[in-house]
Amino acid sequence: MSHTAEDRDAVERHLARSVLALAVTTGAAFSKNGELGQRDRTGGTDGQPEPSGAADPDLLARPIRAGSALTGGRCLELFDAQLASRHLDLAARWLRAQGAGFYTIGSSGHEGNAAVAAALRPADPALLHYRSCAFYLVRAAEAMPPRDGVGDVLLGLAAAAEEPIAGGRHKVLGHADLHTIPTTSTIASHLPRALGLAFSLDRAARLGEAARWPADAIVLASLGDASANHSTAVGALNTAAYCAYQRLPLPLLIVCEDNGIGISVRTPPGWVAAAASGRPGIRYFHADGSDLADVFDTALAAAQWVRERRSPAFLHLSVVRLGGHAGSDPETAYREPGEVAAGLEGDPLIGTARLLTEAGLLSPGEVLDRYEASRAHILDRAAQLAGAPRLNSAAQVMEPLAPRCPDAVARGAATAASDQARHEVFAGRLPESAGPLTLAQAINATLTDALAARPEMLVFGEDVARKGGVYGVTRGLLARFGAGRVFDTVLDEQSILGLALGAGLAGLLPVPEIQYLAYLHNAADQLRGEAATLSFFSQGAFRNPLVVRIAGYAYQGFGGHFHNDNSVAGLRDIPGLILASPARPDDAAAMLRTCLAAASADGSVCVFLEPIALYHTRDLLAAGDGGWRAPYDPPALWADRHVPVGRAAVHGDGTDLTIVTFGNGLWLSVRAANRLAGDGIGCRVVDLRWLAPLPAEDILREAQATGRVLIADETRRSGGVSEAVLAALADGGFRGQAARVTSQDSFVPLGDAAAAVLLSQGDIEAAARTLMR
Ligand SMILES: Cc1ncc(C[n+]2csc(CCOP(=O)(O)OP(=O)(O)O)c2C)c(N)n1
């Protein structure tokens, strides 16, 4: 594909808003006082000889302006990044017009962020606002060896398969070599992760973990002004302040690129400063985003503040948005012409050009030549890359979604601490010698073993440390492993999960707890939009090793929705996510080891859904039978007893009916099967154990063994697990009978009324008899 003069003209029309562009198209230039003047034939202004400062080592080494730490040479480099960023916006529109590009949200007006990159160290991890293209280009130029940042961005705009981070899955700003972690389009959703990474950098270093980043690194997260109002941002800022208030190290630099508008909605003038400047524990800095020297000096001061104090700061950049929100957004629909023109005053390219001309480094003519050269170069590159191959099959698209290495997971699941270490952490009372354990005791022992075997593992959440969890599942872990690894968090599920996402990035193995399933939903995007997408948008260059323990399901006697939530639909459809649903103590121990190993070996995002009502259940068929307790396997048996992801368990070998169930349903179904046996109905009960991926093979095999299937599902009839099991049977070609009993499409009420909407043993028995008739 090539670009013609007409194409260039079309692009130029977009450009016309920029004063600099105006200068180019009319042949005008600006004088040293910053005003537009006519460019003469020799390229100088008003007949003045052209400065040749760009070749003068003295000038290059000198501050660009008295009192600034920005040298002339650095300013020139940053100007080139700013120019390239501007022309990439134009290239995006040109590519779009050719049908060869798919993304036109640009960075025009925000190019001052180039100086933020320059003020940081190249290895400071950065999670960028989508308008931080110039930042990315500076990072690329700083890399050793330098990266072709322009090529990266163009490939992203064109959704090309060879784009180096997302591989054509989205246009993101990210690269592992540039320590730039791709962010999603869900505004502010990267802040909890950034917070978690900042929290974890120092912790990982203290734990002696070989971290990806130096111990004195700082984390940068940038966002827009409208985004700063999102509860995710506000929550992350609050948690940052909360940590700083307690003097917990939190080297986080939040940069707000404030252009005064979010798509079409104006941010009240002064609001960002008012909202961000008074926060306890978070130091506020402000810079004029059109003045590169001011941005550089202020960002240097902010970075130094954060690095030395390990304390958060908020850098507020006043910038402008030149043009609409995206290529498809005509800003004239909501902005007056005067407002648009006023924005041009703040064009950072003009600001930097002014700095360079005033310092005698470039003449106006040279500025314009540089601008033209950048434009020609980038449009040429765009034309070259426009036809780059795209992803074209589901297999290609999905490749990085959920990498699975079952052998490595099996090995990891069998890994234990040394005998001596185990004796120490269990204080001589090894769980395998303690007799049969309840579900809660088995999980507690498994967490203890895992913390002993995996020095990088952390356990945290609300009430998990001092109290040991609402149900005692994490009891004793704080005393055994200390507050560096087992700790209570702020009461904010978004921050808890964000902490986990950042900890995973930092090389740790986070095991956060969500106290009740009903309280996951307010923070679910951290799993759905953030954790589960990271590998997808980075082709595995960044991963989210994670095992979220969630206490859930119903049957707690007192009822009430918030402590008896039985909705798993929002988890089951997250691509790549592993959803474990243990019911028995022995399975729970093995499955938790599997999840930890999968997180560690494959970077899997795992949810471990614990049935609260079974935590302390001891008996199965009769009072005192101890049928729901199980002995804890010693490490020597872990390899043999390994439970692979997506494999069910079968209880009983009846040939009349297959009951497919999970969680509390297993307890109910085994009891029901016992009663049905008395009537001569032989059942086998399949415990799914994994709700995602579903054990489809095992379901089908056991269904075919009897020809009759009853699904006993404690989740809701609509959107519940039974729908997926029926679909698996149909997909697998099952020709027998199938029926289901489920809980109602209701929230769970308080008190005895709960029983009216929840699956019961009686329901299962009745449905089984009907099916057998
Ligand atoms: C959670 C969420 N809600 C809505 C959107 C749609 N959206 C995308 S960008 C944007 C405005 C963001 O404005 P601002 O934070 O000021 O950044 P700017 O684009 O102006 O740089 C909105 C509403 C989104 N991406 N994410």
The ligand as an SDF file (V2000), in Angstrom:
LIG
                    3D

 26 27  0  0  0  0  0  0  0  0999 V2000
  -15.2420    2.2630   33.2220 C   0  0  0  0  0  0  0  0  0  0  0  0
  -15.4030    2.9670   31.9070 C   0  0  0  0  0  0  0  0  0  0  0  0
  -16.4960    3.7260   31.6900 N   0  0  0  0  0  0  0  0  0  0  0  0
  -16.6330    4.3740   30.5170 C   0  0  0  0  0  0  0  0  0  0  0  0
  -15.6720    4.2900   29.5510 C   0  0  0  0  0  0  0  0  0  0  0  0
  -15.8440    5.0510   28.2210 C   0  0  0  0  0  0  0  0  0  0  0  0
  -14.8190    6.1230   28.1620 N   0  0  0  0  0  0  0  0  0  0  0  0
  -13.6700    5.9440   27.5400 C   0  0  0  0  0  0  0  0  0  0  0  0
  -12.6400    7.2160   27.6990 S   0  0  0  0  0  0  0  0  0  0  0  0
  -13.7670    8.0930   28.5810 C   0  0  0  0  0  0  0  0  0  0  0  0
  -13.4430    9.4820   29.0570 C   0  0  0  0  0  0  0  0  0  0  0  0
  -12.1870    9.5270   29.8410 C   0  0  0  0  0  0  0  0  0  0  0  0
  -11.8590   10.8570   30.0400 O   0  0  0  0  0  0  0  0  0  0  0  0
  -10.5360   11.2810   30.7870 P   0  0  0  0  0  0  0  0  0  0  0  0
  -10.2890   10.3920   31.9390 O   0  0  0  0  0  0  0  0  0  0  0  0
  -10.6250   12.7200   31.0830 O   0  0  0  0  0  0  0  0  0  0  0  0
   -9.4090   10.9740   29.7420 O   0  0  0  0  0  0  0  0  0  0  0  0
   -9.1790   11.6490   28.3220 P   0  0  0  0  0  0  0  0  0  0  0  0
   -9.8000   10.7390   27.2990 O   0  0  0  0  0  0  0  0  0  0  0  0
   -9.8380   12.9790   28.3120 O   0  0  0  0  0  0  0  0  0  0  0  0
   -7.7100   11.7320   28.1880 O   0  0  0  0  0  0  0  0  0  0  0  0
  -14.9130    7.3470   28.7520 C   0  0  0  0  0  0  0  0  0  0  0  0
  -16.1300    7.8190   29.4490 C   0  0  0  0  0  0  0  0  0  0  0  0
  -14.5580    3.4690   29.8250 C   0  0  0  0  0  0  0  0  0  0  0  0
  -13.5900    3.3090   28.9220 N   0  0  0  0  0  0  0  0  0  0  0  0
  -14.4300    2.8550   30.9900 N   0  0  0  0  0  0  0  0  0  0  0  0
  1  2  1  0
  2  3  1  0
  2 26  2  0
  3  4  2  0
  4  5  1  0
  5  6  1  0
  5 24  2  0
  6  7  1  0
  7  8  2  0
  7 22  1  0
  8  9  1  0
  9 10  1  0
 10 11  1  0
 10 22  2  0
 11 12  1  0
 12 13  1  0
 13 14  1  0
 14 15  2  0
 14 16  1  0
 14 17  1  0
 17 18  1  0
 18 19  2  0
 18 20  1  0
 18 21  1  0
 22 23  1  0
 24 25  1  0
 24 26  1  0
M  CHG  1   7   1
M  END
$$$$
